[in-house]
Amino acid sequence: MAATLTYAPLDGCAFGRVVTGFDPAHQTPETMSELQDALYKHDILVFPHTKLTPAQQAAMTRSFDPTAQSYGHGNNKTGKETKSILHPDLKTIPHQPEVQLIGHGQVPGAYEGLDQPKLKHPHHATFHATKVSDEDEAKGTTRFYRWHIDAALYKLSPPKVTTLYAVKVPKGPAQTLRYDDGSGDEIKVAPGATAFVSGTSMFEQLPPALKSLAVRTKVKYAPHPYVWMSSARARPTGLGLETEGRELPLDQLPPWVEEEIKTLPMLWKNPVTGALALQVHPCGAMELHIAQQEGAELFPEGATITDLGEVRDWLEKLQRPGIAPANVYAVDWSEGDLVLFHNRGLLHSVTGAFGDNDLRMFHQCNLAASSDPVGPDAEDVAKYA
């Protein structure tokens, strides 16, 4: 008999649902089909007070893409590629290599086959061009670390979904997250909250000229983008990089071939609702390829933009309104929370900072997809271009 699942709105979130009644030990085809439909309609599902093994988490994630096999960045690839900016953040669970241990602090003893793993929560000071002052940080001020999609963006296709499971969650007073971009924008977040924004809302709130640009544009990503950007520094919002000439030259990257570089639509189509989501990893973007459209306000003859500063400025125009405070949902984690999110419909960012004695442990799973995202169809282009 299929489980009876109940759905309730998420507090402070225009999208997403809280789900009760799900038992990860009994993932029937009927239940998983229902959850797939719910996820694509709501983009994020939160399951409180859940008990979840790494094997169950991998099975749940794989149910969205049954032929997917490896972790979204390739099994064990992040640990071996020490130049990647992801290297310090992820520890692969040996007996379930699709699942990563992430968090902060020293884990005592052996854990899931890992010997006393030491975890590191990403801190904006290691990645941004500027940082919050020590005085303000001591008072609880923080930033978004990096807005992104979970994806290798080279060779492997972006995962359809990601699951995050909270094992150990240190608590503390709320922090003030500042955008520090001259807007005065700020929000209150729990320590280590994961921030999400809807790519669909990001697109839908754009003026017609920018919608036309988005529906006609493809984004070419750098080969091995997390190595390419390893010396670059981010904008204070975490939404893309400053243009300082710090990217690694392409001939200094690990071996790559042109055929495995990812050039993806700027807009990704929801497989259930048909909605278009503005899904760009702004830090990894290298070029914009814009199709021509007679009568369009912007680039009617089309264009290929290769200047990194110009690429980033256009992405800022397109994406910055979507991360305004009213659009952000920041998960206030509790131990046992399971979050399932639509990686092809949301952007997300780490926030916050932890002390040397804090211990935070999460299991993360996403799988390199069996195919690339689908972009706008002819009807979409006719409507928006």
C-alpha positions as CSV (number, residue, x, y, z in Angstrom):
1,M,0.0,0.0,0.0
2,A,1.4,3.4,-1.0
3,A,2.2,5.9,1.8
4,T,-0.1,8.8,2.3
5,L,2.0,11.9,2.0
6,T,0.9,15.4,3.1
7,Y,2.2,18.7,1.9
8,A,2.2,22.1,3.6
9,P,3.6,25.4,2.5
10,L,7.0,26.4,3.7
11,D,7.0,29.4,6.1
12,G,8.5,32.4,4.4
13,C,8.8,30.7,1.0
14,A,6.8,31.4,-2.1
15,F,7.8,28.0,-3.5
16,G,8.5,24.6,-1.8
17,R,6.5,22.3,0.5
18,V,7.0,20.5,3.8
19,V,6.3,16.8,3.4
20,T,5.2,14.3,6.1
21,G,4.4,10.6,5.9
22,F,7.5,9.6,3.8
23,D,9.6,6.6,5.0
24,P,12.9,6.4,3.1
25,A,13.0,2.6,3.9
26,H,9.9,2.1,1.8
27,Q,10.5,3.9,-1.5
28,T,7.8,2.4,-3.6
29,P,7.4,3.3,-7.3
30,E,4.1,4.9,-6.5
31,T,5.5,7.1,-3.7
32,M,8.6,8.1,-5.7
33,S,6.4,9.0,-8.7
34,E,4.3,11.2,-6.5
35,L,7.3,12.9,-5.0
36,Q,8.8,13.5,-8.5
37,D,5.6,15.3,-9.6
38,A,5.5,17.3,-6.4
39,L,9.2,18.3,-6.7
40,Y,8.9,19.6,-10.2
41,K,5.8,21.6,-9.2
42,H,7.3,23.1,-6.0
43,D,11.1,22.9,-6.6
44,I,12.0,22.1,-3.0
45,L,10.6,19.5,-0.5
46,V,11.5,19.5,3.1
47,F,11.1,16.2,5.2
48,P,11.6,16.9,8.9
49,H,12.7,14.4,11.5
50,T,13.9,11.8,8.9
51,K,16.2,8.8,9.4
52,L,18.2,8.2,6.2
53,T,21.1,5.9,5.4
54,P,23.5,6.8,2.6
55,A,22.2,3.9,0.5
56,Q,18.6,5.2,0.9
57,Q,19.7,8.7,0.0
58,A,21.4,7.5,-3.2
59,A,18.3,5.4,-4.1
60,M,16.0,8.4,-3.6
61,T,18.2,10.6,-5.7
62,R,18.6,8.1,-8.5
63,S,14.8,7.6,-8.7
64,F,14.7,10.9,-10.6
65,D,17.1,9.7,-13.2
66,P,17.4,5.9,-13.0
67,T,20.3,5.5,-15.5
68,A,22.4,8.1,-13.7
69,Q,25.3,6.5,-11.9
70,S,28.1,8.8,-10.7
71,Y,28.2,11.8,-8.3
72,G,27.5,15.0,-10.1
73,H,31.2,15.9,-10.3
74,G,32.3,12.3,-11.0
75,N,32.9,9.9,-8.2
76,N,36.0,10.8,-6.2
77,K,37.0,13.5,-8.7
78,T,36.7,16.4,-6.3
79,G,39.1,14.7,-3.8
80,K,41.7,14.0,-6.4
81,E,41.6,17.4,-8.2
82,T,43.3,19.4,-5.5
83,K,43.3,22.7,-7.6
84,S,39.5,22.7,-7.7
85,I,37.8,25.2,-5.4
86,L,35.5,22.3,-4.3
87,H,38.4,20.1,-3.0
88,P,38.3,21.2,0.6
89,D,34.5,21.0,0.9
90,L,33.7,17.4,0.0
91,K,34.6,14.0,1.5
92,T,33.3,11.0,-0.5
93,I,31.7,8.2,1.6
94,P,33.7,5.1,0.5
95,H,30.9,2.6,0.6
96,Q,28.4,4.9,-1.2
97,P,30.5,7.1,-3.5
98,E,27.5,9.0,-4.8
99,V,27.1,10.5,-1.4
100,Q,29.4,13.2,0.0
101,L,30.0,14.2,3.7
102,I,30.1,18.0,4.0
103,G,30.1,20.4,7.0
104,H,32.5,21.8,9.4
105,G,34.8,20.6,12.2
106,Q,36.7,17.5,13.3
107,V,34.6,14.3,13.2
108,P,35.7,12.1,16.1
109,G,36.7,8.6,15.2
110,A,35.7,6.6,12.1
111,Y,32.5,7.7,10.3
112,E,30.9,5.8,7.4
113,G,34.3,4.4,6.4
114,L,36.1,7.7,6.7
115,D,38.9,8.0,9.4
116,Q,38.4,11.1,11.5
117,P,37.5,13.3,8.6
118,K,38.1,17.0,9.1
119,L,35.4,19.2,7.4
120,K,35.5,22.8,6.3
121,H,32.5,25.0,5.9
122,P,33.1,27.5,3.0
123,H,33.8,31.0,4.2
124,H,33.3,34.1,2.0
125,A,36.7,35.5,3.0
126,T,38.4,32.7,1.1
127,F,36.5,33.4,-2.1
128,H,35.3,37.0,-2.3
129,A,37.4,40.0,-3.4
130,T,36.4,41.8,-0.2
131,K,35.3,40.6,3.2
132,V,33.2,41.5,6.1
133,S,35.3,43.2,8.8
134,D,36.4,41.1,11.7
135,E,34.4,43.4,14.0
136,D,31.2,42.9,12.0
137,E,31.8,39.2,11.7
138,A,32.2,38.9,15.5
139,K,28.7,40.6,15.7
140,G,27.2,37.9,13.5
141,T,27.5,39.5,10.0
142,T,27.9,37.1,7.0
143,R,27.4,36.9,3.2
144,F,26.2,34.5,0.6
145,Y,29.3,32.4,-0.3
146,R,28.6,31.4,-3.9
147,W,25.3,31.2,-5.8
148,H,25.5,28.1,-8.0
149,I,23.9,25.1,-9.5
150,D,25.3,21.7,-8.5
151,A,27.1,20.7,-11.7
152,A,30.5,19.8,-13.0
153,L,29.7,22.0,-16.1
154,Y,32.3,20.0,-18.1
155,K,31.8,16.6,-19.6
156,L,29.0,15.6,-17.2
157,S,25.4,16.8,-17.4
158,P,23.9,18.9,-14.6
159,P,22.1,16.7,-12.0
160,K,18.3,16.9,-12.0
161,V,18.0,16.9,-8.2
162,T,20.1,17.2,-5.0
163,T,19.4,15.7,-1.6
164,L,20.8,17.2,1.6
165,Y,20.5,15.4,4.9
166,A,21.3,17.0,8.2
167,V,23.2,14.7,10.6
168,K,24.7,17.2,13.0
169,V,23.6,20.8,13.3
170,P,25.2,23.4,15.6
171,K,22.7,26.0,16.7
172,G,23.3,29.7,17.5
173,P,21.9,33.2,17.3
174,A,20.6,34.5,13.9
175,Q,23.2,36.1,11.7
176,T,22.8,39.2,9.5
177,L,23.5,38.5,5.9
178,R,24.6,41.6,4.0
179,Y,24.7,41.9,0.2
180,D,27.4,44.6,0.4
181,D,26.8,45.8,-3.2
182,G,25.6,49.3,-2.4
183,S,21.9,48.2,-2.4
184,G,21.6,48.1,1.4
185,D,20.0,44.7,1.1
186,E,20.3,42.3,4.0
187,I,18.4,39.4,5.5
188,K,18.5,37.4,8.8
189,V,19.6,33.8,8.5
190,A,20.2,31.0,10.9
191,P,23.9,30.0,11.3
192,G,24.9,27.9,8.2
193,A,21.5,28.4,6.5
194,T,21.3,27.2,2.9
195,A,19.8,29.9,0.7
196,F,17.6,29.1,-2.3
197,V,16.1,31.2,-5.1
198,S,13.7,30.2,-7.8
199,G,15.1,30.3,-11.4
200,T,11.5,30.5,-12.6
201,S,10.8,33.6,-10.6
202,M,14.2,35.0,-11.6
203,F,13.1,34.8,-15.3
204,E,9.4,35.8,-14.9
205,Q,10.2,39.1,-13.1
206,L,12.5,40.3,-15.9
207,P,11.3,43.1,-18.3
208,P,10.4,42.0,-21.8
209,A,13.8,43.0,-23.3
210,L,15.7,40.9,-20.9
211,K,13.3,38.0,-21.3
212,S,13.9,38.2,-25.0
213,L,17.7,38.1,-24.4
214,A,17.4,35.1,-22.1
215,V,15.2,33.0,-24.3
216,R,17.7,33.4,-27.2
217,T,20.9,32.9,-25.2
218,K,23.2,29.9,-24.6
219,V,26.0,29.9,-22.0
220,K,29.4,28.4,-22.8
221,Y,31.2,27.3,-19.6
222,A,34.9,27.1,-19.1
223,P,36.6,23.7,-19.3
224,H,37.2,22.4,-15.8
225,P,35.5,25.6,-14.5
226,Y,36.3,25.0,-10.8
227,V,40.0,24.8,-11.6
228,W,39.7,27.7,-14.1
229,M,38.2,30.0,-11.4
230,S,40.4,28.8,-8.5
231,S,42.4,32.0,-8.2
232,A,39.5,34.3,-9.2
233,R,37.5,36.3,-6.6
234,A,33.8,36.7,-6.2
235,R,31.5,39.7,-6.0
236,P,30.2,40.5,-2.5
237,T,26.8,39.0,-3.3
238,G,28.4,35.7,-4.2
239,L,26.7,36.1,-7.6
240,G,29.6,35.7,-10.1
241,L,33.2,36.8,-10.2
242,E,35.0,40.1,-10.3
243,T,36.8,40.6,-13.6
244,E,40.5,40.9,-12.5
245,G,42.2,38.6,-14.9
246,R,42.8,35.9,-12.3
247,E,41.3,33.0,-14.2
248,L,43.8,30.3,-15.1
249,P,44.8,30.3,-18.8
250,L,43.1,27.5,-20.7
251,D,46.5,25.9,-21.5
252,Q,47.2,25.6,-17.8
253,L,44.1,23.6,-17.0
254,P,44.0,19.8,-16.7
255,P,43.6,18.2,-20.2
256,W,40.4,19.0,-21.9
257,V,38.7,18.7,-25.3
258,E,36.3,21.1,-27.0
259,E,33.7,18.4,-27.5
260,E,33.2,18.1,-23.7
261,I,32.8,21.7,-22.9
262,K,29.2,22.5,-21.9
263,T,27.2,25.1,-23.8
264,L,23.8,25.1,-22.3
265,P,20.6,27.1,-22.7
266,M,20.2,30.0,-20.4
267,L,16.6,28.9,-19.7
268,W,15.9,25.3,-18.6
269,K,12.4,23.9,-19.1
270,N,10.6,22.2,-16.3
271,P,9.6,18.7,-17.4
272,V,6.2,18.8,-15.6
273,T,5.0,22.4,-15.6
274,G,6.8,23.6,-18.8
275,A,7.9,26.7,-16.9
276,L,11.3,28.3,-17.9
277,A,13.9,28.8,-15.2
278,L,16.9,31.1,-15.6
279,Q,19.6,28.6,-14.7
280,V,23.2,29.9,-15.0
281,H,26.2,29.2,-12.8
282,P,27.5,32.8,-13.0
283,C,31.0,31.9,-11.8
284,G,31.7,29.3,-14.5
285,A,30.3,31.2,-17.5
286,M,32.8,32.1,-20.1
287,E,30.8,33.2,-23.2
288,L,27.2,34.1,-24.2
289,H,25.9,33.0,-27.6
290,I,22.8,35.1,-28.5
291,A,20.6,34.1,-31.4
292,Q,19.4,36.9,-33.7
293,Q,15.8,38.1,-33.5
294,E,14.5,40.8,-35.9
295,G,13.0,43.7,-34.0
296,A,14.4,42.7,-30.6
297,E,15.5,45.6,-28.4
298,L,18.8,43.9,-27.4
299,F,21.1,42.2,-30.0
300,P,18.6,41.9,-32.8
301,E,21.4,40.6,-35.1
302,G,22.6,38.2,-32.4
303,A,26.1,38.2,-30.8
304,T,28.8,36.1,-29.3
305,I,30.1,37.8,-26.2
306,T,33.5,36.6,-25.2
307,D,34.7,39.5,-23.0
308,L,34.4,38.2,-19.4
309,G,33.6,41.5,-17.9
310,E,30.7,42.0,-20.4
311,V,29.5,38.4,-19.9
312,R,29.4,39.0,-16.1
313,D,27.7,42.4,-16.4
314,W,24.9,40.9,-18.5
315,L,24.5,38.0,-16.1
316,E,24.3,40.5,-13.2
317,K,21.5,42.4,-14.9
318,L,19.6,39.1,-15.5
319,Q,20.2,37.4,-12.2
320,R,20.6,40.0,-9.4
321,P,16.9,40.9,-9.2
322,G,16.2,37.2,-8.5
323,I,18.3,37.1,-5.3
324,A,16.6,40.2,-3.8
325,P,15.7,39.6,-0.1
326,A,12.0,38.9,-0.8
327,N,13.0,36.1,-3.2
328,V,15.3,34.2,-0.9
329,Y,14.4,31.1,1.2
330,A,17.0,30.2,3.8
331,V,16.7,26.8,5.4
332,D,17.0,26.9,9.2
333,W,18.3,23.3,9.6
334,S,17.6,20.9,12.4
335,E,19.1,17.4,12.8
336,G,17.2,14.8,10.8
337,D,16.0,17.3,8.2
338,L,16.1,16.0,4.6
339,V,15.8,18.6,1.8
340,L,15.2,17.5,-1.8
341,F,15.6,20.3,-4.3
342,H,15.2,20.7,-8.1
343,N,18.7,21.5,-9.2
344,R,17.5,22.5,-12.6
345,G,15.0,25.0,-11.2
346,L,16.8,26.7,-8.3
347,L,20.1,28.4,-7.5
348,H,21.5,28.0,-4.0
349,S,24.3,29.3,-1.8
350,V,26.0,28.4,1.5
351,T,25.9,31.1,4.1
352,G,27.4,31.7,7.5
353,A,30.5,30.8,9.5
354,F,31.3,28.4,12.3
355,G,33.9,28.3,15.1
356,D,36.8,25.9,15.5
357,N,34.9,23.8,18.1
358,D,31.6,23.6,16.1
359,L,30.7,20.3,14.4
360,R,28.4,20.3,11.4
361,M,27.7,17.2,9.4
362,F,25.6,16.7,6.3
363,H,25.2,14.1,3.6
364,Q,24.9,15.5,0.1
365,C,23.9,13.5,-3.0
366,N,23.4,14.4,-6.7
367,L,24.0,12.4,-9.8
368,A,25.4,13.5,-13.2
369,A,22.3,13.4,-15.3
370,S,21.7,11.1,-18.3
371,S,21.1,14.1,-20.6
372,D,21.5,17.8,-20.6
373,P,18.7,20.2,-19.7
374,V,16.0,21.0,-22.3
375,G,15.8,24.7,-23.3
376,P,13.0,26.8,-24.7
377,D,11.0,25.4,-27.5
378,A,9.7,27.2,-30.6
379,E,6.6,28.3,-28.8
380,D,8.6,29.8,-25.9
381,V,10.8,31.7,-28.4
382,A,7.8,33.0,-30.2
383,K,6.3,34.2,-26.9
384,Y,9.3,35.9,-25.4
385,A,11.8,36.7,-28.2
